[in-house]
Amino acid sequence: MKGTSLGEFEELCLLAVGILQEDAYGVSVKEEVEKFSSRKSTLSTIHSTLIRLEKKGFLESRMGGATESRGGRTKRLFEITLLGKKAINEARQLRENMWQHMPQILWEGGQS
């Protein structure tokens, strides 16, 4: 169905939310994506991706409590929905299936 596929960066953000569980918010997702992918990203890119994933139904969010360390500001916490879990599993299965069909000589660095 249109609008429910995952782009590469969306997949990374969705995985980061899954890793972080109850501590998934913009800054922590950014740190996880950068840690695992070695890709620099801006906080605004992370936020827009998280909001897009929420609009697709893959994430849901709630406002966390305000803290002194954040100057009294709240943070938006994200959680993977059942649809999001289904999407991430489908993405994984697709990649694994395609890798199983990759000629060994290509991924071993040989010439075709």
PyRosetta script that sets phi, psi and omega in degrees:
from pyrosetta import init, pose_from_sequence

init()
pose = pose_from_sequence("MKGTSLGEFEELCLLAVGILQEDAYGVSVKEEVEKFSSRKSTLSTIHSTLIRLEKKGFLESRMGGATESRGGRTKRLFEITLLGKKAINEARQLRENMWQHMPQILWEGGQS")
pose.set_psi(1, 141.9)
pose.set_omega(1, -174.7)
pose.set_phi(2, -64.4)
pose.set_psi(2, 140.0)
pose.set_omega(2, 176.7)
pose.set_phi(3, 85.4)
pose.set_psi(3, 1.5)
pose.set_omega(3, -178.6)
pose.set_phi(4, -113.2)
pose.set_psi(4, 2.5)
pose.set_omega(4, 177.3)
pose.set_phi(5, -79.5)
pose.set_psi(5, 161.7)
pose.set_omega(5, -178.9)
pose.set_phi(6, -108.0)
pose.set_psi(6, 129.7)
pose.set_omega(6, 168.9)
pose.set_phi(7, -79.6)
pose.set_psi(7, 168.1)
pose.set_omega(7, -177.3)
pose.set_phi(8, -59.6)
pose.set_psi(8, -47.3)
pose.set_omega(8, -178.3)
pose.set_phi(9, -68.8)
pose.set_psi(9, -35.6)
pose.set_omega(9, 175.5)
pose.set_phi(10, -61.6)
pose.set_psi(10, -41.5)
pose.set_omega(10, 178.8)
pose.set_phi(11, -62.4)
pose.set_psi(11, -43.1)
pose.set_omega(11, 178.3)
pose.set_phi(12, -61.1)
pose.set_psi(12, -43.0)
pose.set_omega(12, 179.6)
pose.set_phi(13, -66.6)
pose.set_psi(13, -41.1)
pose.set_omega(13, 178.8)
pose.set_phi(14, -64.1)
pose.set_psi(14, -41.3)
pose.set_omega(14, 176.4)
pose.set_phi(15, -63.4)
pose.set_psi(15, -41.3)
pose.set_omega(15, 179.0)
pose.set_phi(16, -61.9)
pose.set_psi(16, -41.7)
pose.set_omega(16, 177.4)
pose.set_phi(17, -61.1)
pose.set_psi(17, -41.7)
pose.set_omega(17, 177.9)
pose.set_phi(18, -63.3)
pose.set_psi(18, -40.2)
pose.set_omega(18, 179.1)
pose.set_phi(19, -65.7)
pose.set_psi(19, -43.0)
pose.set_omega(19, -174.8)
pose.set_phi(20, -77.6)
pose.set_psi(20, -22.4)
pose.set_omega(20, -178.0)
pose.set_phi(21, 52.2)
pose.set_psi(21, -118.1)
pose.set_omega(21, -173.0)
pose.set_phi(22, -73.4)
pose.set_psi(22, -4.9)
pose.set_omega(22, -179.6)
pose.set_phi(23, -109.5)
pose.set_psi(23, 28.5)
pose.set_omega(23, -177.4)
pose.set_phi(24, -91.6)
pose.set_psi(24, 106.5)
pose.set_omega(24, 174.0)
pose.set_phi(25, -140.7)
pose.set_psi(25, 173.6)
pose.set_omega(25, -171.1)
pose.set_phi(26, -45.9)
pose.set_psi(26, -56.0)
pose.set_omega(26, -176.2)
pose.set_phi(27, -64.4)
pose.set_psi(27, -44.2)
pose.set_omega(27, -177.8)
pose.set_phi(28, -67.8)
pose.set_psi(28, -36.3)
pose.set_omega(28, 176.8)
pose.set_phi(29, -65.2)
pose.set_psi(29, -43.5)
pose.set_omega(29, 177.8)
pose.set_phi(30, -57.1)
pose.set_psi(30, -46.5)
pose.set_omega(30, -179.7)
pose.set_phi(31, -62.4)
pose.set_psi(31, -41.7)
pose.set_omega(31, 179.5)
pose.set_phi(32, -66.0)
pose.set_psi(32, -45.7)
pose.set_omega(32, 179.8)
pose.set_phi(33, -59.4)
pose.set_psi(33, -45.5)
pose.set_omega(33, -179.7)
pose.set_phi(34, -66.7)
pose.set_psi(34, -38.4)
pose.set_omega(34, -179.2)
pose.set_phi(35, -63.7)
pose.set_psi(35, -46.4)
pose.set_omega(35, -174.7)
pose.set_phi(36, -85.4)
pose.set_psi(36, -28.1)
pose.set_omega(36, -175.3)
pose.set_phi(37, -105.0)
pose.set_psi(37, -11.8)
pose.set_omega(37, -174.7)
pose.set_phi(38, 57.1)
pose.set_psi(38, 28.0)
pose.set_omega(38, 177.4)
pose.set_phi(39, -108.5)
pose.set_psi(39, 129.7)
pose.set_omega(39, 174.6)
pose.set_phi(40, -79.7)
pose.set_psi(40, 142.4)
pose.set_omega(40, 177.2)
pose.set_phi(41, -144.1)
pose.set_psi(41, 160.3)
pose.set_omega(41, 177.3)
pose.set_phi(42, -94.5)
pose.set_psi(42, 157.6)
pose.set_omega(42, 178.9)
pose.set_phi(43, -64.3)
pose.set_psi(43, -35.0)
pose.set_omega(43, 179.1)
pose.set_phi(44, -66.6)
pose.set_psi(44, -34.8)
pose.set_omega(44, 176.1)
pose.set_phi(45, -65.6)
pose.set_psi(45, -42.7)
pose.set_omega(45, 178.4)
pose.set_phi(46, -62.2)
pose.set_psi(46, -48.5)
pose.set_omega(46, -178.6)
pose.set_phi(47, -60.5)
pose.set_psi(47, -46.1)
pose.set_omega(47, -178.8)
pose.set_phi(48, -65.0)
pose.set_psi(48, -33.8)
pose.set_omega(48, 177.8)
pose.set_phi(49, -69.3)
pose.set_psi(49, -43.2)
pose.set_omega(49, 178.5)
pose.set_phi(50, -62.5)
pose.set_psi(50, -41.5)
pose.set_omega(50, 178.5)
pose.set_phi(51, -65.5)
pose.set_psi(51, -41.3)
pose.set_omega(51, 177.5)
pose.set_phi(52, -61.9)
pose.set_psi(52, -42.1)
pose.set_omega(52, 177.8)
pose.set_phi(53, -65.1)
pose.set_psi(53, -33.9)
pose.set_omega(53, 177.0)
pose.set_phi(54, -68.6)
pose.set_psi(54, -41.5)
pose.set_omega(54, 178.7)
pose.set_phi(55, -64.3)
pose.set_psi(55, -31.8)
pose.set_omega(55, 176.8)
pose.set_phi(56, -75.4)
pose.set_psi(56, -12.3)
pose.set_omega(56, -179.9)
pose.set_phi(57, 91.5)
pose.set_psi(57, 8.6)
pose.set_omega(57, -178.4)
pose.set_phi(58, -85.3)
pose.set_psi(58, -21.4)
pose.set_omega(58, 178.7)
pose.set_phi(59, -132.3)
pose.set_psi(59, 157.0)
pose.set_omega(59, 167.1)
pose.set_phi(60, -131.7)
pose.set_psi(60, 156.1)
pose.set_omega(60, -177.0)
pose.set_phi(61, -132.4)
pose.set_psi(61, 161.2)
pose.set_omega(61, 175.2)
pose.set_phi(62, -148.5)
pose.set_psi(62, 158.5)
pose.set_omega(62, 179.3)
pose.set_phi(63, -88.0)
pose.set_psi(63, 129.5)
pose.set_omega(63, 176.8)
pose.set_phi(64, -83.9)
pose.set_psi(64, 170.3)
pose.set_omega(64, -179.7)
pose.set_phi(65, -69.7)
pose.set_psi(65, 151.7)
pose.set_omega(65, 176.8)
pose.set_phi(66, -73.7)
pose.set_psi(66, 144.8)
pose.set_omega(66, 178.2)
pose.set_phi(67, -128.5)
pose.set_psi(67, 155.0)
pose.set_omega(67, 177.3)
pose.set_phi(68, -63.7)
pose.set_psi(68, -38.8)
pose.set_omega(68, -178.1)
pose.set_phi(69, -63.1)
pose.set_psi(69, -20.9)
pose.set_omega(69, 177.5)
pose.set_phi(70, -103.2)
pose.set_psi(70, 17.5)
pose.set_omega(70, 178.7)
pose.set_phi(71, 66.9)
pose.set_psi(71, 28.7)
pose.set_omega(71, 179.5)
pose.set_phi(72, 83.3)
pose.set_psi(72, 1.8)
pose.set_omega(72, 179.7)
pose.set_phi(73, -84.0)
pose.set_psi(73, 149.9)
pose.set_omega(73, 175.4)
pose.set_phi(74, -90.4)
pose.set_psi(74, 166.1)
pose.set_omega(74, 173.9)
pose.set_phi(75, -125.4)
pose.set_psi(75, 147.0)
pose.set_omega(75, 178.7)
pose.set_phi(76, -85.7)
pose.set_psi(76, 118.4)
pose.set_omega(76, 180.0)
pose.set_phi(77, -98.3)
pose.set_psi(77, 137.2)
pose.set_omega(77, -177.2)
pose.set_phi(78, -112.4)
pose.set_psi(78, 150.6)
pose.set_omega(78, 179.9)
pose.set_phi(79, -142.7)
pose.set_psi(79, 142.4)
pose.set_omega(79, 178.6)
pose.set_phi(80, -75.0)
pose.set_psi(80, 135.2)
pose.set_omega(80, 176.5)
pose.set_phi(81, -89.0)
pose.set_psi(81, 173.7)
pose.set_omega(81, 175.7)
pose.set_phi(82, -60.5)
pose.set_psi(82, -40.0)
pose.set_omega(82, 177.2)
pose.set_phi(83, -63.3)
pose.set_psi(83, -38.0)
pose.set_omega(83, 177.3)
pose.set_phi(84, -65.6)
pose.set_psi(84, -40.2)
pose.set_omega(84, 177.5)
pose.set_phi(85, -63.6)
pose.set_psi(85, -40.2)
pose.set_omega(85, 178.1)
pose.set_phi(86, -64.0)
pose.set_psi(86, -43.7)
pose.set_omega(86, -179.0)
pose.set_phi(87, -63.2)
pose.set_psi(87, -43.4)
pose.set_omega(87, -178.0)
pose.set_phi(88, -69.5)
pose.set_psi(88, -35.3)
pose.set_omega(88, 176.5)
pose.set_phi(89, -67.9)
pose.set_psi(89, -40.0)
pose.set_omega(89, 177.3)
pose.set_phi(90, -63.8)
pose.set_psi(90, -40.2)
pose.set_omega(90, 178.1)
pose.set_phi(91, -62.7)
pose.set_psi(91, -42.0)
pose.set_omega(91, 179.2)
pose.set_phi(92, -64.8)
pose.set_psi(92, -45.3)
pose.set_omega(92, -180.0)
pose.set_phi(93, -62.6)
pose.set_psi(93, -40.4)
pose.set_omega(93, 178.6)
pose.set_phi(94, -61.3)
pose.set_psi(94, -47.6)
pose.set_omega(94, 179.6)
pose.set_phi(95, -62.6)
pose.set_psi(95, -45.4)
pose.set_omega(95, -179.6)
pose.set_phi(96, -63.0)
pose.set_psi(96, -40.5)
pose.set_omega(96, 179.0)
pose.set_phi(97, -63.6)
pose.set_psi(97, -43.5)
pose.set_omega(97, -179.8)
pose.set_phi(98, -66.8)
pose.set_psi(98, -39.9)
pose.set_omega(98, 178.3)
pose.set_phi(99, -62.7)
pose.set_psi(99, -34.6)
pose.set_omega(99, 178.8)
pose.set_phi(100, -65.2)
pose.set_psi(100, -23.9)
pose.set_omega(100, -179.3)
pose.set_phi(101, -98.7)
pose.set_psi(101, 0.8)
pose.set_omega(101, 178.9)
pose.set_phi(102, -74.8)
pose.set_psi(102, 126.2)
pose.set_omega(102, 176.7)
pose.set_phi(103, -58.2)
pose.set_psi(103, 131.1)
pose.set_omega(103, -173.9)
pose.set_phi(104, -55.0)
pose.set_psi(104, -37.5)
pose.set_omega(104, -176.4)
pose.set_phi(105, -62.3)
pose.set_psi(105, -28.8)
pose.set_omega(105, -179.1)
pose.set_phi(106, -72.3)
pose.set_psi(106, -43.5)
pose.set_omega(106, -176.1)
pose.set_phi(107, -88.3)
pose.set_psi(107, -3.5)
pose.set_omega(107, 174.1)
pose.set_phi(108, -93.0)
pose.set_psi(108, 2.4)
pose.set_omega(108, 177.3)
pose.set_phi(109, 88.0)
pose.set_psi(109, 7.0)
pose.set_omega(109, 178.8)
pose.set_phi(110, -80.4)
pose.set_psi(110, 177.2)
pose.set_omega(110, 178.7)
pose.set_phi(111, -98.1)
pose.set_psi(111, 148.4)
pose.set_omega(111, -179.9)
pose.set_phi(112, -87.9)
pose.dump_pdb("model.pdb")
